[in-house]
Amino acid sequence: MNINDNLSINSPVDNKKL
């Protein structure tokens, strides 16, 4: 998984997971 993809695809809640 790329962090950039996570920021784009996932919601802010998922972002906190990072």
N, C-alpha and C positions, 0 to 999 in steps of 0.2 A: 504493500500500500504506500502510495506517495502522500506526504503530508499536504502537498498542494491540492491533491484530489480530495482529501478529507475536508479541507477548508472550503472547497467549492461545493462538494456534494452533500456533506453532512451538515446537520443543524448545529447551532452554537452549543447546544447541550453536548453533542458528540465532540465538539471542539475542546470542551473542558477535559474530556477524556485524554486528549493528547497532552 
